[in-house]
Amino acid sequence: MQLALNPIAFNLGPIPLHWYGIIIASGVLLATILATREGQRRGINPDNIYDMILWALPAALICARAYYVIFEWGYYSKHLDEIVRIWDGGIAIYGSLIGAMIMVIWYCRSHFISVWLMLDVAAPTVILGQAIGRWGNFMNQEAFGQVTNLAFLQSLHLPNWIINQMHVNGLYRQPTFLYESVWSMLGFLVLMTLRHNPKLFKQGEIFLSYVMWYSFGRFFVEGMRTDSLMIGSLRVSQGLSILLFTGALAIFIYRRLHDQNPWYLDGRNVNDNKEKTI
């Protein structure tokens, strides 16, 4: 049995740089580049996207950690010094999405940009960032699933370096990080393939499709994990996934039936500086 991969990439003097942070930062950078390019096509100034991200990233990080700490307060109440140790893992994707969305809504409404359009531009790149970010969990040997065996992992035709990393505390584990990463990558490819089809998506519908896609897959992956945040016997992320999926579907249907929304490809009406549509 080979040793697990080192979660520390390298040291800058006395400061260790963790693969976890490097991988997440890489996902954010790629998402920013892609969102900026698409935003320009839809009439959104790149400076607006850069400024919005500067607000959204801290909010996402703070809310992601706060979300995790709140549901693990039994532990952190006795280890207050560990609350800020995000480099060891322990951030929740749903928390980051909540924080980022709040800032996106605030920024867009204060700068007269359609919130729905901005969310549509960002959605495929966000799910790409999520697909990449799960590999940070892989490096930390976290977000794994139930006990399995070597034969099962080999049946998935996984390379040995993934199989070895799934040997945690003497037991092989389901690579649930991989399942979610693959599901998110598929969602990215689907949204990127379909979003430029004329007369397919109205503004807001790419984002709502992203919410439904991710929450649907997350529900099933979460059911296989052993480190879920819990409220009693309820897995928090499964409950939230149900709410998000049904809520996004209901909003999608309602807006199609009752609202006269512009098509996604119409982009932003740059001559209308009073646009505050959500």
Legacy VTK file of the C-alpha trace (Angstrom):
# vtk DataFile Version 3.0
C-alpha trace
ASCII
DATASET POLYDATA
POINTS 278 float
0.000 0.000 0.000
1.440 3.358 -1.044
1.294 6.388 1.203
-1.423 8.994 0.736
-0.599 12.095 -1.290
0.884 14.991 0.641
-1.796 17.699 1.124
0.960 20.350 1.226
2.172 21.344 -2.233
5.271 23.243 -1.094
6.489 25.697 1.507
7.206 29.379 1.121
9.655 29.693 3.953
7.688 28.847 7.098
4.327 29.052 5.256
2.932 25.769 3.872
0.840 26.058 0.724
-1.858 23.403 0.647
-3.114 21.732 -2.492
-6.621 22.404 -1.199
-6.217 26.164 -1.561
-4.300 25.940 -4.825
-6.956 23.780 -6.460
-9.836 25.966 -5.306
-8.005 29.127 -6.419
-7.390 27.538 -9.832
-11.099 26.795 -10.187
-12.003 30.369 -9.274
-9.476 31.779 -11.752
-10.728 29.642 -14.634
-14.335 30.458 -13.781
-13.513 34.181 -13.771
-11.858 34.031 -17.189
-14.767 32.167 -18.770
-17.427 34.338 -17.113
-15.687 37.523 -18.260
-15.558 36.362 -21.870
-19.208 35.347 -21.887
-20.221 38.525 -20.078
-18.664 40.631 -22.833
-20.724 38.736 -25.419
-23.874 39.521 -23.438
-23.055 43.213 -23.046
-21.661 43.163 -19.487
-18.546 45.245 -18.880
-15.644 43.013 -17.707
-14.852 45.551 -14.991
-18.284 44.891 -13.512
-17.541 41.183 -13.330
-14.117 41.729 -11.761
-15.552 44.136 -9.190
-18.427 41.808 -8.397
-16.048 38.884 -7.850
-13.966 40.961 -5.438
-17.113 41.345 -3.342
-18.474 37.842 -3.874
-15.337 35.830 -3.056
-14.894 37.006 0.548
-18.624 36.616 1.163
-18.554 33.107 -0.311
-15.567 32.086 1.779
-16.947 33.504 5.026
-20.396 31.977 4.509
-18.942 28.629 3.433
-16.935 28.388 6.639
-19.717 29.788 8.825
-22.193 27.267 7.384
-19.842 24.399 8.217
-18.949 25.666 11.689
-22.591 26.267 12.643
-23.568 22.681 11.907
-20.408 21.373 13.621
-20.665 23.721 16.588
-20.490 20.854 19.060
-16.862 20.425 17.995
-15.830 24.012 17.275
-17.297 25.352 20.517
-14.508 23.394 22.220
-11.861 24.265 19.603
-12.386 27.956 18.884
-8.828 28.358 17.596
-9.633 26.013 14.689
-12.549 28.032 13.307
-10.284 29.990 10.950
-8.267 26.958 9.776
-9.983 26.679 6.412
-6.797 25.290 4.833
-7.504 22.030 6.668
-10.858 21.736 4.886
-14.297 22.236 6.307
-16.078 24.651 3.988
-19.543 23.985 2.631
-20.392 24.553 -1.027
-23.974 25.481 -0.232
-22.764 28.096 2.235
-20.452 29.610 -0.367
-23.248 29.738 -2.945
-25.569 31.502 -0.508
-22.932 34.099 0.363
-21.920 34.695 -3.246
-25.510 35.014 -4.446
-26.324 37.630 -1.826
-23.393 39.743 -3.002
-24.237 39.239 -6.685
-27.795 40.461 -6.108
-26.565 43.468 -4.132
-23.885 44.378 -6.672
-26.056 44.000 -9.753
-28.941 45.987 -8.332
-26.625 48.796 -7.225
-24.986 48.908 -10.692
-28.175 48.584 -12.773
-27.313 45.165 -14.196
-29.862 42.377 -14.628
-29.316 39.927 -11.789
-30.762 37.073 -13.827
-28.419 37.765 -16.731
-25.374 37.924 -14.457
-26.372 34.672 -12.762
-26.820 33.043 -16.177
-23.355 34.129 -17.257
-21.819 32.830 -14.040
-23.720 29.557 -13.614
-21.761 27.278 -16.012
-18.443 28.592 -14.711
-19.516 28.151 -11.092
-20.343 24.491 -11.592
-16.995 24.077 -13.356
-15.300 25.595 -10.317
-17.194 23.141 -8.115
-16.018 20.215 -10.253
-12.408 21.360 -9.888
-12.733 22.242 -6.213
-13.770 18.725 -5.210
-10.217 17.624 -5.998
-9.130 19.752 -3.065
-11.230 17.420 -0.905
-9.467 14.517 -2.575
-6.066 15.857 -1.557
-7.260 16.278 2.034
-8.831 12.803 2.082
-12.253 14.191 2.970
-15.760 14.188 1.487
-15.441 10.444 1.014
-18.184 7.849 1.238
-18.991 4.595 2.913
-16.583 1.708 3.382
-15.961 -0.356 0.273
-13.200 -2.665 -0.924
-10.284 -2.655 -3.322
-12.074 -4.838 -5.873
-14.928 -2.341 -6.185
-12.591 0.622 -6.708
-10.630 -1.330 -9.307
-13.895 -2.171 -11.080
-14.371 1.579 -11.638
-11.130 1.562 -13.665
-9.621 4.234 -11.449
-5.884 4.894 -11.554
-3.900 3.622 -8.592
-3.170 7.109 -7.256
-6.897 7.697 -6.737
-7.448 4.235 -5.261
-4.553 4.725 -2.853
-5.934 8.087 -1.722
-9.258 6.417 -0.958
-7.543 4.198 1.622
-8.432 6.201 4.722
-7.667 5.055 8.275
-7.090 1.508 7.120
-10.293 1.211 5.057
-11.170 1.796 1.412
-13.859 4.414 0.874
-16.315 5.344 -1.858
-14.827 8.235 -3.917
-17.875 10.462 -3.502
-15.734 13.511 -4.219
-15.196 12.014 -7.691
-18.871 11.250 -8.242
-19.797 14.858 -7.509
-16.915 16.223 -9.563
-17.958 14.164 -12.603
-21.624 15.158 -12.162
-20.649 18.830 -11.979
-18.388 18.538 -15.020
-21.234 16.967 -16.985
-23.472 19.849 -15.921
-20.857 22.317 -17.146
-20.659 20.607 -20.534
-24.449 20.460 -20.884
-24.942 24.136 -20.028
-22.063 25.268 -22.231
-23.395 23.214 -25.142
-26.987 24.433 -24.877
-26.781 28.036 -23.694
-26.119 29.562 -27.129
-28.992 27.776 -28.826
-31.426 30.466 -30.005
-34.879 30.524 -28.412
-33.954 27.918 -25.810
-33.203 29.833 -22.607
-34.775 32.999 -21.334
-32.783 35.086 -18.906
-32.589 33.350 -15.565
-33.193 29.871 -16.925
-29.538 28.856 -17.281
-29.004 29.659 -13.617
-32.175 27.832 -12.588
-31.127 24.839 -14.685
-27.769 24.860 -12.920
-29.467 24.854 -9.515
-31.662 21.917 -10.507
-28.794 19.956 -12.038
-26.421 20.386 -9.117
-28.976 19.858 -6.338
-30.341 16.719 -8.030
-26.917 15.075 -8.173
-25.841 16.361 -4.762
-28.864 14.720 -3.127
-27.734 11.251 -4.173
-24.014 11.803 -3.598
-24.720 13.195 -0.137
-26.584 10.007 0.731
-23.356 8.040 0.227
-21.142 10.263 2.369
-20.171 9.577 5.961
-19.224 13.144 6.924
-22.544 14.867 6.251
-23.610 17.851 8.311
-26.633 16.730 10.287
-29.680 18.076 12.082
-30.772 15.101 14.130
-31.149 12.281 11.604
-31.520 14.657 8.629
-28.622 15.265 6.277
-28.601 19.039 5.889
-27.398 19.044 2.279
-30.021 16.517 1.221
-32.795 18.611 2.719
-31.426 21.761 1.105
-31.048 19.967 -2.227
-34.745 19.077 -2.202
-35.731 22.665 -1.410
-33.451 24.102 -4.090
-34.547 21.684 -6.794
-38.264 22.146 -6.199
-37.889 25.905 -5.727
-35.873 26.361 -8.931
-38.294 24.210 -10.907
-41.291 26.153 -9.604
-39.673 29.506 -10.435
-38.677 28.235 -13.894
-42.253 27.182 -14.693
-43.840 30.298 -13.187
-41.590 32.697 -15.111
-42.251 30.865 -18.380
-46.006 30.993 -17.878
-46.441 34.477 -16.433
-43.427 36.707 -17.196
-42.328 38.268 -20.474
-38.605 37.817 -20.002
-35.964 38.516 -22.675
-34.011 35.662 -24.209
-30.599 34.952 -22.767
-28.885 35.661 -26.076
-30.456 39.133 -26.161
-28.006 40.026 -23.419
-28.041 43.344 -21.644
-29.688 46.394 -23.130
-26.692 48.687 -22.693
-28.802 51.743 -23.481
-31.033 51.105 -20.480
-29.008 52.214 -17.489
-32.001 51.830 -15.206
-32.270 48.081 -15.593
-32.705 46.445 -12.210
-34.506 43.345 -13.329
-34.256 40.227 -11.215
LINES 1 279
278 0 1 2 3 4 5 6 7 8 9 10 11 12 13 14 15 16 17 18 19 20 21 22 23 24 25 26 27 28 29 30 31 32 33 34 35 36 37 38 39 40 41 42 43 44 45 46 47 48 49 50 51 52 53 54 55 56 57 58 59 60 61 62 63 64 65 66 67 68 69 70 71 72 73 74 75 76 77 78 79 80 81 82 83 84 85 86 87 88 89 90 91 92 93 94 95 96 97 98 99 100 101 102 103 104 105 106 107 108 109 110 111 112 113 114 115 116 117 118 119 120 121 122 123 124 125 126 127 128 129 130 131 132 133 134 135 136 137 138 139 140 141 142 143 144 145 146 147 148 149 150 151 152 153 154 155 156 157 158 159 160 161 162 163 164 165 166 167 168 169 170 171 172 173 174 175 176 177 178 179 180 181 182 183 184 185 186 187 188 189 190 191 192 193 194 195 196 197 198 199 200 201 202 203 204 205 206 207 208 209 210 211 212 213 214 215 216 217 218 219 220 221 222 223 224 225 226 227 228 229 230 231 232 233 234 235 236 237 238 239 240 241 242 243 244 245 246 247 248 249 250 251 252 253 254 255 256 257 258 259 260 261 262 263 264 265 266 267 268 269 270 271 272 273 274 275 276 277
